[in-house]
């Protein structure tokens, strides 16, 4: 009899734990932040010339999160982001340069805290997609290139449906705008998103 009672108590406790944990489901989100950019020019036998800049970014995301335990899960989503990217040289700002970033992402999620009103944890993942640059003379330059980046951040889910994330993205690949060789001299012009940091609001269905 005592074993039956203990088993019943354990079963109820486990069912409550899973009921209180963050649930799988679809989600959408919006975010704002700041992104850094670098423009680099290289030529055979000459110095490397670079300009650094950055500006405000905004994005939308949509996808699905899947929890395998109360603490651990994965999420799969698409993102579309805009980043204003002016450069500053000798005190003068070059306006008009911007980038669209779009792609697909997979993040691992781990919750340290999970209860009826609050979930709190971290995320770590990868994003694969492309960057398309604007405000550049695309008649002579290739303005679209592959993008691969690391996603890392902290996240919280409040009352099941509302979430806030603070995160950073570290891109790995620059976009080659120009790569030419003539009479033994090669020239290369590239532009890269160096980092982006920001905050997102997430609504889970």
N, C-alpha and C positions, 0 to 999 in steps of 0.2 A: 504493500500500500504506500509506504514511504517513497519507494522508487517511482511509483506512478505519479505521486504529487510533485516530486522533484523534476521529473521529466516534463510535466505539464508547465511548471514554472519556467523551466529553461526554454521550452518551445514558445511561450508567450513573450519572454524577454527577447528572444531572437527575432520574432515577428515584429515586435515594436522597434527594434534596432533598424531593421530593413525598411520599415514604414517611415522612419524618421530620416533616412538617408536620402541624399540627392537622387533624383530619378532620371532615367533615360528619357530622351525626347528631343523634338526639334527646337531650334532657337534662332533668334535674329539679334543683331546688335549694331550700334553706332559708336564711333570713336572719334576723338580729337587728340592731337599731339603735336610734336615737333620732329622734323627729320633733317639730318645733316647730309650734305652732298659735296662731292669733290670732282672737279674737272681737271684732267691731266693731259699734258701734251709732251710727247717724247720724240726725239729725232736722233738718228745715228750720229755719234760723235759730239752731240750737244747735251746741254743740261736738261733735266726734267723740270717742266714748268707746271705748276698746279695752282688752282684756285679753290678755296673752300667757301661754302655757303650753307644755306638751309632756310627753312621756313615752316609755316603752319601746315599740318596735315589733317585730313578728314577721311573717314572710311565707313563702309557698311559691310557687314558679314551676315551669312546665313548658313545653317548647317544642322547637324544632328550630333547629340552626345549620347554615349553608351556606357553605362556603369556595369562593371562585372562584379564588384564587391561594394559595400557601403563607402569605401575609401577611394578605390581606384577605378578609373574609366578612361575612355578615349573620346575625342570629338573630331568630326570631319566637317570641314566647312569651306566655302568659297569667300574670297574677299575682293573688294574693289576699293582702292584708295587714291586720293589726290594729294600731292605734296607740292606746295609752292617752293621753288628752289632758287632764289636770287643769289648772286655772288657779289662779294665786296672786294674791290681792288683799289689800293691807294685812297681809301676813304669814299670811293664812289661805288654805288650799288647798281648792278646790272639786273634789271627787272625783266619779267616776261618768260623766264625759264620755269618749267613745271614738269611733273612726271605723273603718269597714271600707272599704278601698280595693281595687278590683278592675277589671281591664281587660286590654287587649292592648298589646303593645310591639313595636317594631322597633329593634334596635341595630346600628350598624355596628361591626365588630371589626377591629382592626389589631394584628398581632403584630410587635414589634421583635425578639424572640428566638424562634427556633423550632428545636428540636433533638429528639433522641430521648427525652429525659427531661423537658424543660421548654419551655413556651411562655409568653411574657410580652408583654402588650400593653395597649391601652386600648380603651375602649368609649364610644360616643356615640350617643344615640338619643332616641326619643320614645315616650311612653306615653299611651294614650287609654282612658278608662273612666269610672268614677263613684266618688263618695264617699257613704257612708251613715253618718250620725251617730247615736249612741245616747246615752242618759243625758239627753236633751232632751225636753221636752213636745211630742211630735209631733202632738198633737191640734190645735194652733194653728199649728205651724211646718212648713215643708217641709224635711225632713231629708236628702233625697238630691239631689245635683247632679252635673253633668258634671265630669270631671277631665282635664286635659291637663298633662303634665309633661316636663321634660328629664331624661334619664338620662346620667350621666357618671361614669367611674371607671377603675380599673386592674384587670387580671385576670391570673391565671396558671393554667395547666393543667399538672398534674404526672402523669407516667406515663400520659398519654392519658385516663384516666378521672376524675381528681380535680382540682377547681379551687377556687380562692379568689378572691373579688372584694371590693374595697373601693370603695364607690360612694356617690354622692349623687344625690338626686332633687329637682328644683326645680319645684313645681307652679305653674301660671299662673292657675288659675280658683278663685274662692271660691264656696262654697255660700250662696245667698241663703235665709236661714231665714224672713224676713218682709220684705215690701215693700208698705206700705199708705199710702193718702192719704185724709185726711178733713178737710173744711173748710179746704182750702188748705195743710194741714200734712202732710208726708210723713215717714214713718219707715221706716228700713231696718236690718235686723239680718242680719249675715253672719258666716260662720265659714270659716276657710281653713287648710289645711296649708301652712305657710310653707316647710318644707324637711324632708328626712329624710336621715340619713347612717347607714351601716351596713356590715355584712360578710355575705357569702354563701358557703355551701359548695355547689358544683355537682358533680353526678355525670353524666358523659357516657357514653352507652351505645355 
